[in-house]
Every structure is written in structure tokens, then in C-alpha cells.
Amino acid sequence: MHKKKIAQKTQSPVELSADDEALLDSMIDAQRAHACYFERHLGSAPVSLCIEPPRARYNRFMYPLTFFTSPERDGMAAHLRETGIGTSRPYEDVIEGAAKHYGYRGDCPRAELALRTALVIPVYSSLEPADLEHIIRSMDEGWAISRTGRETPP
């Protein structure tokens, strides 16, 4: 079976068979399709989307949304969790880590805001169309709640 070297970590090369490579490509294609779905359905949402620029090709391992404030992000994360949707805030500890290990002193406030307001929503390849619709519907409900303070959308 043909194996293609695609990465090297220290002294141990990572190799994929042609079948594994095809599977990985199909998973990335699915994640990219899910990201396109989000771009189409979240275009008027009160967040900044992770739009792929022309001539770029992201693998879409993660799909981060940037909210205006941390409380807005945290409210949406809580609402999505209540509807069975997992999210992550993978950049939350970066500021403290940069200060501790690299002497960062808070001189990049816009970067800090982006790190504190980013929320990653699911985009993994195994999502089905119904899952994507559930994510969008749940986010719409979350925004309606944050605007009105009511637990159900108007």
C-alpha cells in the first residue's frame, strides 16, 4: 500500500495510507462545507464570523465566532450548552500565559478583546444537516433571549 509522508515530528515521520489520506480529505471537505453553511446562515448575526479570504483554504478544524463582549459570548455558550451543543473558549488563558511566560504587559488590547470574546462552535465532519440546523436555531434563540431577556423567542 502506498504511504505518503505528510508531517514529521522530531524523529518519527507521520505517514498516511492512500485510504487514510482520502478519508482525511473527505473530513476536511465536510468541515469546510459546514463552515460555509454557518457563513450563509449567520451572516446577519451580531458576531464576527471566520470568513475565509479569497485564494485561502482553511481546514476548518475550528469555527470561531467573535462576540462584542465576554458576557455576550458566555451567555451564548450557556444557552448552547442547555440545548445540547458543546462549545469551547480555547483562547481564554492565552493572555495570562503570555504574561507569565513571555512578559506580556497588556499592550495589545484589541487582541486581548478578540481572545476574551471568541467562542468556537462545532464544525466537525460527522455533523448531519439536522445538527447544523439545530446549531443555527439554538443560536437564533440565544440572540432573541439576550435582546429581550425572555427565555423563549418572541
C-alpha positions as MATLAB code, in Angstrom:
seq = 'MHKKKIAQKTQSPVELSADDEALLDSMIDAQRAHACYFERHLGSAPVSLCIEPPRARYNRFMYPLTFFTSPERDGMAAHLRETGIGTSRPYEDVIEGAAKHYGYRGDCPRAELALRTALVIPVYSSLEPADLEHIIRSMDEGWAISRTGRETPP';
ca = [
       0.000    0.000    0.000;
       1.295    3.456   -0.921;
       2.172    5.691    2.010;
       2.770    9.396    1.751;
       4.865   11.286    4.302;
       2.883   14.385    5.304;
       4.455   15.593    8.517;
       7.432   14.994   10.699;
       7.546   15.364   14.441;
      11.012   15.029   15.962;
      12.438   11.798   14.529;
       9.165    9.949   13.830;
       7.520   10.669   10.475;
       3.730   10.544   10.322;
       2.505    8.598    7.333;
      -0.937    8.087    5.883;
      -2.029    5.388    3.512;
      -3.849    6.494    0.362;
      -7.115    5.365    2.009;
      -6.364    7.370    5.164;
      -5.428   10.396    3.091;
      -8.713   10.163    1.164;
     -10.626    9.876    4.442;
      -8.841   12.913    5.874;
      -9.578   14.895    2.712;
     -13.271   13.975    2.909;
     -13.412   15.008    6.574;
     -11.842   18.382    5.792;
     -14.250   18.842    2.882;
     -17.180   18.169    5.252;
     -15.852   20.657    7.824;
     -15.408   23.268    5.081;
     -18.982   22.655    3.889;
     -20.261   23.107    7.455;
     -18.334   26.391    7.747;
     -19.937   27.601    4.500;
     -23.344   26.704    5.929;
     -22.614   28.798    9.009;
     -21.442   31.711    6.869;
     -24.709   31.622    4.909;
     -26.958   31.303    7.952;
     -25.117   33.514   10.438;
     -24.417   36.398    8.055;
     -26.704   38.836    9.874;
     -25.774   37.619   13.356;
     -24.318   40.083   15.890;
     -20.890   38.398   15.798;
     -17.790   38.449   13.646;
     -17.538   35.317   11.518;
     -14.411   33.472   10.495;
     -14.675   34.174    6.762;
     -12.147   32.508    4.506;
     -10.448   35.129    2.305;
     -10.127   34.618   -1.452;
      -7.380   32.204   -2.505;
      -7.147   30.787    1.030;
      -8.072   27.250    2.029;
      -8.721   26.654    5.713;
      -9.171   23.119    7.025;
     -11.908   24.433    9.337;
     -10.790   22.344   12.279;
     -12.469   25.002   14.433;
     -15.104   27.642   13.665;
     -14.621   30.610   15.998;
     -17.163   33.386   16.407;
     -16.137   36.691   17.959;
     -18.735   38.403   20.124;
     -18.716   42.075   21.120;
     -18.316   41.321   24.837;
     -17.332   38.394   27.056;
     -20.759   38.354   28.780;
     -22.468   38.016   25.365;
     -20.151   35.140   24.496;
     -20.669   33.479   27.872;
     -24.454   33.858   27.611;
     -24.488   32.224   24.192;
     -22.194   29.433   25.398;
     -24.542   28.761   28.334;
     -27.611   28.746   26.083;
     -25.976   26.406   23.566;
     -24.914   24.074   26.388;
     -28.565   23.989   27.596;
     -29.639   22.906   24.097;
     -27.043   20.130   23.957;
     -24.408   21.941   21.891;
     -20.842   21.906   23.117;
     -18.635   24.934   22.585;
     -15.139   25.911   23.612;
     -13.211   29.008   24.552;
      -9.714   27.812   23.643;
      -8.017   31.191   23.750;
      -9.191   32.325   27.162;
      -5.941   31.569   29.023;
      -3.566   32.901   26.369;
      -3.267   36.377   27.892;
      -2.287   35.070   31.328;
       0.088   32.532   29.793;
       1.769   35.207   27.675;
       2.189   37.401   30.748;
       3.562   34.574   32.868;
       5.926   33.016   30.328;
       6.835   35.848   27.976;
       6.475   39.043   29.984;
       3.415   40.299   28.111;
       2.187   43.527   29.718;
      -1.197   44.161   28.132;
      -0.103   46.299   25.213;
      -2.403   44.607   22.641;
      -5.917   45.445   23.847;
      -7.638   44.552   20.574;
      -6.005   41.127   20.516;
      -6.982   40.625   24.149;
     -10.586   41.534   23.367;
     -10.659   39.045   20.484;
      -9.250   36.338   22.751;
     -11.758   37.082   25.533;
     -14.770   37.155   23.205;
     -14.084   34.147   20.934;
     -16.384   31.132   21.074;
     -15.812   28.029   18.965;
     -18.917   26.217   17.744;
     -18.958   22.618   16.469;
     -17.933   22.119   12.852;
     -16.640   18.551   12.968;
     -17.081   16.354    9.949;
     -19.638   13.965   11.461;
     -22.336   16.642   11.840;
     -25.520   15.965    9.912;
     -27.727   18.640    8.274;
     -30.155   18.393   11.208;
     -27.267   19.099   13.608;
     -26.284   22.220   11.665;
     -29.896   23.418   11.653;
     -30.118   22.791   15.418;
     -26.981   24.887   15.997;
     -28.336   27.788   13.929;
     -31.798   27.587   15.517;
     -30.279   27.473   19.012;
     -28.068   30.466   18.275;
     -31.083   32.396   16.970;
     -32.911   31.567   20.217;
     -29.877   32.668   22.241;
     -29.769   36.051   20.495;
     -33.508   36.517   20.958;
     -33.134   35.811   24.680;
     -30.211   38.218   25.019;
     -32.157   41.003   23.261;
     -35.439   40.552   25.126;
     -34.413   38.936   28.388;
     -37.115   36.297   27.830;
     -36.460   32.593   27.909;
     -38.369   31.943   24.680;
     -38.027   33.861   21.442;
     -40.923   36.189   20.522;
];
